[in-house]
């Protein structure tokens, strides 16, 4: 365990507990935080260890892998049920709106991609400890839509008069297709993997009853 040293101004340095099983990611987090005077007070590799570690180490903030063995979101929910003062930020391999909404529902104050720049992480941690949420821009609209009661689906009427229901992510992918973005460009814009983009495109094409992107865009233009 790293010793706690006073931060500038005489206040204790923020204490962060990391829950994950990717050693490379954890080492990167450790270096990024400790270089900026933030203490990595511990690391755990499972949901059960996280709950126990929060009680024993009393961190100010937990960075929790969504894919933590035992369930990162499940552990966050259990932890928040009895240790509400601890801020929780989820880390995801790729942004998934359903996981994001579940995480927010159980009390997480942030949901970030593991690919976040190490240089940005200390500032994000300090902002969260001041009460600011840590939510990537693509997911802000998802949260606003849910808060407005819009759910996660949108209705589209296509050129032949059919109504098609798309998830909010499928709608974002479709909008990007309209803008002429490639699969890789869509993935970069939405902070998801190429294979996830291809899966969403496949779902959109199936719902529109077309064979490829060109036919999909022609159908939309005729609407």
CORVEN-V269020 format. One line per field, one symbol per residue. ss: DSSP state (a for helix, b for strand, c for the rest). psi: psi as a letter, one per 20 degrees, with the letter a starting at -180 (. if undefined). A space follows every 50 residues. Layout:
BEGIN
ss = ???
psi = ???
END
This chain:
BEGIN
ss = cccccbcaaacbccbbbbbcccaaaaaaaaaaaaccccbbbbbbccaaaa aaaaaaacccbbbbbccccccaaaaaaaaaaaccccbbbbbbccccaaaa aaaaaccccbbbbccccaaaaaaaaaaaaccccbbcaaaaaaaaaaaccc ccbbbbbcccccbbbbbaaaaaaaaaaaccccaaaaaaaacccaaaaaaa aaaaaaaaccccaaaaaaaaacc
psi = qpqpqprqjiqqqqpppporjohggghgggggghhjjppnirqrjrgghg ghhgghimrhqpopphkppioghghhggghhimiipqppqpqhqpohggg hgghhjjqiqoqqhjqphhhgghgghggijjpqnpqghighggggghiji bjqqpporhjiqpppqrhghggggghghijqrghhgghgilrqghhghgg gggghghilrhrgghghhghhi.
END
